[in-house]
């Protein structure tokens, strides 16, 4: 998740206030279902 945070900031240009932060410092902040919904938006 730490890499994902850097990717959001550096590659996507998302400001620090808008990125998804790691849960407990290393875990992903979304459940499997929430992640599937987010990814489905890109598959359409």
N, CA, C and O of each residue as an XYZ file, in Angstrom:
176
protein
N       0.819     -1.187      0.000
C       0.000      0.000      0.000
C       0.863      1.250      0.000
O       0.461      2.285     -0.531
N       2.023      1.161      0.582
C       2.890      2.345      0.583
C       3.252      2.752     -0.838
O       3.302      3.943     -1.148
N       3.508      1.766     -1.711
C       3.782      2.075     -3.120
C       2.555      2.720     -3.762
O       2.680      3.671     -4.534
N       1.385      2.205     -3.443
C       0.151      2.751     -4.007
C      -0.038      4.208     -3.594
O      -0.530      5.017     -4.381
N       0.345      4.543     -2.382
C       0.240      5.928     -1.925
C       1.179      6.822     -2.731
O       0.802      7.924     -3.129
N       2.393      6.349     -2.967
C       3.347      7.121     -3.771
C       2.866      7.255     -5.211
O       3.013      8.315     -5.820
N       2.294      6.191     -5.754
C       1.779      6.223     -7.128
C       0.646      7.238     -7.248
O       0.571      7.972     -8.233
N      -0.223      7.281     -6.261
C      -1.306      8.259     -6.286
C      -0.754      9.679     -6.318
O      -1.246     10.539     -7.048
N       0.259      9.900     -5.526
C       0.822     11.235     -5.413
C       1.672     11.611     -6.622
O       1.483     12.677     -7.208
N       2.607     10.741     -6.999
C       3.564     11.088     -8.047
C       3.041     10.850     -9.458
O       3.180     11.715    -10.323
N       2.444      9.695     -9.697
C       1.998      9.360    -11.048
C       0.654      9.989    -11.407
O       0.465     10.487    -12.516
N      -0.268      9.958    -10.457
C      -1.598     10.486    -10.734
C      -1.730     11.962    -10.383
O      -2.688     12.615    -10.796
N      -0.771     12.493     -9.621
C      -0.812     13.903     -9.261
C      -1.921     14.268     -8.294
O      -2.381     15.409     -8.269
N      -2.348     13.307     -7.504
C      -3.405     13.556     -6.527
C      -2.793     14.277     -5.327
O      -1.764     13.842     -4.811
N      -3.403     15.366     -4.877
C      -2.856     16.073     -3.718
C      -2.920     15.201     -2.462
O      -3.755     14.302     -2.361
N      -2.044     15.475     -1.525
C      -1.941     14.667     -0.298
C      -3.275     14.536      0.428
O      -3.537     13.516      1.066
N      -4.119     15.561      0.336
C      -5.416     15.511      1.024
C      -6.417     14.605      0.321
O      -7.462     14.293      0.891
N      -6.122     14.173     -0.909
C      -7.069     13.359     -1.666
C      -6.690     11.904     -1.841
O      -7.485     11.127     -2.369
N      -5.493     11.509     -1.413
C      -5.074     10.120     -1.629
C      -5.701      9.189     -0.604
O      -6.073      9.604      0.493
N      -5.810      7.911     -0.991
C      -6.267      6.890     -0.054
C      -5.079      6.491      0.805
O      -4.074      5.998      0.292
N      -5.190      6.699      2.096
C      -4.108      6.374      3.014
C      -4.167      4.920      3.447
O      -5.238      4.314      3.506
N      -3.002      4.373      3.749
C      -2.910      2.993      4.214
C      -3.590      2.851      5.567
O      -3.518      3.740      6.416
N      -4.233      1.744      5.743
C      -4.835      1.422      7.037
C      -3.766      0.708      7.866
O      -3.123     -0.221      7.377
N      -3.577      1.118      9.073
C      -2.554      0.557      9.971
C      -1.155      0.677      9.361
O      -0.266     -0.109      9.689
N      -0.963      1.635      8.496
C       0.342      1.891      7.921
C       0.712      1.049      6.716
O       1.571      1.456      5.934
N       0.093     -0.116      6.535
C       0.477     -0.989      5.425
C      -0.697     -1.646      4.707
O      -0.517     -2.143      3.596
N      -1.877     -1.666      5.289
C      -3.016     -2.367      4.704
C      -3.804     -1.461      3.774
O      -3.792     -0.239      3.927
N      -4.494     -2.067      2.805
C      -5.325     -1.313      1.880
C      -6.569     -0.809      2.607
O      -7.132     -1.530      3.431
N      -7.007      0.419      2.315
C      -8.127      1.011      3.047
C      -9.504      0.571      2.564
O     -10.506      0.877      3.211
N      -9.574     -0.143      1.435
C     -10.862     -0.572      0.893
C     -11.065     -2.073      1.090
O     -10.108     -2.848      1.080
N     -12.325     -2.469      1.269
C     -12.643     -3.895      1.323
C     -12.534     -4.458     -0.094
O     -12.410     -3.701     -1.056
N     -12.580     -5.769     -0.221
C     -12.528     -6.390     -1.546
C     -13.685     -5.912     -2.419
O     -13.503     -5.657     -3.609
N     -14.870     -5.790     -1.833
C     -16.031     -5.352     -2.598
C     -15.877     -3.889     -3.026
O     -16.187     -3.551     -4.168
N     -15.411     -3.033     -2.144
C     -15.210     -1.629     -2.501
C     -14.176     -1.501     -3.624
O     -14.335     -0.681     -4.528
N     -13.123     -2.310     -3.561
C     -12.090     -2.263     -4.597
C     -12.670     -2.737     -5.927
O     -12.367     -2.157     -6.970
N     -13.500     -3.784     -5.908
C     -14.126     -4.295     -7.131
C     -14.995     -3.237     -7.780
O     -14.998     -3.105     -9.004
N     -15.735     -2.480     -6.982
C     -16.581     -1.413     -7.518
C     -15.713     -0.343     -8.179
O     -16.032      0.124     -9.272
N     -14.625      0.044     -7.527
C     -13.735      1.055     -8.091
C     -13.129      0.580     -9.400
O     -13.085      1.339    -10.368
N     -12.661     -0.661     -9.448
C     -12.043     -1.198    -10.651
C     -13.053     -1.380    -11.778
O     -12.705     -1.239    -12.950
N     -14.289     -1.689    -11.435
C     -15.330     -1.871    -12.442
C     -15.580     -0.586    -13.220
O     -15.973     -0.631    -14.385
N     -15.356      0.548    -12.587
C     -15.555      1.824    -13.287
C     -14.554      1.971    -14.443
O     -14.867      2.610    -15.448
N     -13.366      1.392    -14.312
C     -12.373      1.487    -15.366
C     -12.576      0.439    -16.448
O     -12.079      0.595    -17.563
N     -13.301     -0.624    -16.130
C     -13.523     -1.710    -17.085
C     -14.643     -1.381    -18.075
O     -14.765     -2.018    -19.121
N     -15.439     -0.401    -17.739
C     -16.606     -0.067    -18.581
C     -16.210      0.620    -19.854
O     -17.071      0.964    -20.664
